[in-house]
Amino acid sequence: MDYKYQHKVQKENDVSTRKIILILTVISGIIVSPVFPKEVIKTGTTAAKFLNIGIGPRGIAMGGAFTSLANDASAMYWNPAGVALVDKYQILFTQARWIADVNVNYMGLVVPLGSLGTLGFNVTALTMNDMEVTTEFNPEGTGEKFGAGEYAFGISFARRLYENFSLGVNLKYIRQDISSSSAQGLAIDIGTLFNTPFWGVKFASSITNFGTKMQMDGDDLIIQHDPDTQQGGNNSKLDAKYRTDQFELPLRLQIGVSRDFMVMEGQRLTIAVDAAHPNDNSEFVNAGGELALFQEMVFLRGGYKTLWIRNPEEGLTLGAGFQYSKLNFVELEIDYAFQNYRHLGDIHTFGFLIKF
């Protein structure tokens, strides 16, 4: 009887594994075939590029190789399927001082709903100081100022379809503002996460920023125009409006694998590799690792971004984290990440995660 029962359980597990592999294959086929063109589209041809700025010091410090490891509130950016692994309420705040005095801020809230799944909310804001208005005749400034910013507001839902397989989505509204003009769009991120039965390897896939095109519009595009300069006596100051082009969002398919290694008691080493296919650049690979010390209290991280891409701007990443879980029902995690850019300088990112 015991042998028959074990054989039945093993048979059911094999069937579930085959189903999961079939689901991953179908999703990848549906996503890749109609979306990505055969030729490489050049850099600088997509809108809302701030959506490609990594979120969360942990993922950033590991070189962006985080698709198969995302298991906290930052998973809503890296791979929404990872939200299904969150079993406590989480609030994440991150801040990065980007190039040219630009700030990138992120806030994420994750709410577990038991057997129903996991719900999440997130806000990304790229902001900067107001700038002087300059014109052809006033190159030093007119005395007026204008502002600019980019924002994304998202809602995520993820659920475990099987014990080792999760599926998640993140719907978001995107907006770009500059002076009195703006562009807006909608996008969806879809992710899968599979804890395979093969040597503890995790496999994940995600597609991000699949959505509408964006087009600038607003009062700044209104001009005074003479429809016929050859005709006298007509109104030479009729209101007209420029029409800008529409641009795709920075769509990206990313596939990742990772594995944990127990170095010794209380110490863990995780190695991860991600391969990415963007619609506005060549394919590239990110690689990273995390060393957890003292029973998951101290973390050391490192990685390298955009491997095998021609003339990369990004490269080495480093970081560290500290987690304290002895505050009754609250756990605190503080993380830091360093990124090196060849021409743009170094970027520092800080994060604060609360679990309760």
C-alpha positions, -999 to +999 in steps of 0.1 A: +000+000+000+028+024+009+045+017-024+013+023-044+007+055-025+042+068-031+040+058-068+007+077-071+021+109-055+052+107-077+030+103-107+009+134-098+041+154-092+054+144-126+022+155-142+022+188-124+058+194-135+050+187-171+020+210-169+042+238-156+068+233-183+041+233-209+026+266-195+061+283-195+067+271-231+033+284-243+037+317-225+072+323-240+060+314-275+030+337-273+051+366-260+081+363-282+067+356-316+045+386-322+062+412-300+099+412-309+110+421-344+137+402-362+161+432-364+175+451-335+159+485-329+183+512-320+187+528-286+167+559-280+136+549-299+113+543-269+094+565-244+094+564-206+129+550-203+128+555-166+109+522-165+142+505-171+158+519-139+162+491-114+141+492-082+153+480-048+189+479-036+190+441-034+182+435-070+204+463-082+234+452-061+231+417-077+235+432-112+198+430-121+199+392-121+168+391-099+140+377-120+141+343-103+149+357-068+124+385-064+104+376-032+097+410-016+078+442-024+104+450-052+092+419-071+064+441-085+092+457-106+114+426-113+089+398-116+053+401-103+051+363-098+075+367-069+048+387-050+031+353-044+060+343-021+053+372+003+036+358+035+036+390+055+026+426+050+055+446+035+062+482+029+093+491+008+108+526+004+138+532-019+156+563-031+183+567-057+202+599-065+204+595-102+225+614-128+221+652-132+205+656-098+176+634-107+158+615-079+142+581-084+118+571-056+098+540-051+071+529-026+056+494-026+029+478-004+022+441-004-009+425+012-012+387+015-047+375+010-043+339+021-054+312-004-067+339-027-033+352-036-013+384-029-021+420-037+003+448-042+005+485-049+035+505-061+045+540-071+076+551-090+085+587-093+114+603-112+117+639-101+141+668-105+144+705-096+126+732-116+147+745-145+151+780-161+130+788-192+154+798-220+146+811-255+165+821-286+165+857-275+169+849-238+196+822-236+204+831-200+167+826-189+134+845-190+129+845-153+103+818-156+108+782-145+093+748-156+092+714-141+095+678-154+089+644-140+079+608-148+056+586-128+042+550-128+013+538-106+008+501-104-013+474-089-001+438-088-017+404-082+000+371-079-009+336-069+006+301-066-011+279-092+009+249-079+031+244-049+062+253-068+048+275-096+036+311-094+021+335-118+018+373-114+007+405-132+013+442-126-009+467-143+004+503-144-005+538-155+025+558-168+028+595-172+055+619-183+053+657-177+074+685-189+062+721-185+026+722-198+028+691-219+025+654-210+022+619-223+004+590-207+000+553-213-010+519-198+012+488-195+012+453-181+040+432-166+036+394-166+059+370-147+062+333-139+084+317-112+091+279-111+110+262-083+122+232-104+128+197-090+163+198-105+190+204-079+171+233-063+173+255-095+147+283-098+136+293-132+116+325-140+105+346-169+089+380-172+078+405-198+077+441-187+061+473-202+038+456-227+013+484-235+002+514-254+023+539-273+030+573-257+026+607-274+033+642-260+004+666-260-004+699-243-004+737-244+033+739-252+026+725-286+002+753-295+017+779-319+006+809-339+006+801-376-001+818-409-018+792-432-010+811-463+020+835-462+014+845-499-020+859-493-024+894-478-051+905-454-057+872-438-052+863-401-015+855-396-019+845-360-042+815-361-037+789-334-022+757-346-008+727-329+023+705-334+017+668-335+045+646-321+052+610-330+041+581-310+067+560-293+067+524-280+074+516-243+107+499-234+095+464-238+117+436-224+116+399-220+138+385-193+146+349-183+165+340-151+179+310-133+193+309-098+204+284-071+212+285-034+243+269-019+247+262+018+283+272+024+281+262+061+256+263+089+239+297+090+255+309+057+240+308+023+254+317-012+230+324-040+241+327-077+218+341-103+220+348-141+194+366-162+192+369-200+173+399-214+158+407-248+148+444-250+131+461-280+155+490-281+189+475-277+209+442-282+204+412-260+225+411-228+231+390-197+232+401-160+249+380-133+251+384-096+254+368-062+244+372-026+261+359+005+239+356+036+257+355+070+247+350+106+214+333+100+202+356+073+211+388+093+239+403+072+241+402+034+269+410+009+260+413-028+278+419-061+271+416-098+278+428-133+252+442-158+249+441-196+275+414-202+282+408-239+267+440-251+287+463-273+300+495-256+281+490-224+275+520-201+266+499-170+289+474-153+299+466-118+274+466-089+280+461-052+258+462-021+251+451+014+221+446+037+211+442+073+180+424+086+167+426+122+138+404+132+137+407+170+112+435+173+081+416+184+061+412+152+081+436+130+111+429+109+133+456+095+157+454+065+181+482+054+199+478+021+224+497+000+235+493-036+263+509-057+263+511-095+292+521-117+285+539-150+313+544-174+306+580-184+278+591-161+294+585-127+284+563-097+248+558-085+239+551-049+206+535-039+191+531-004+161+510+007+141+504+038+118+473+041+093+467+068+076+434+074+048+428+098 
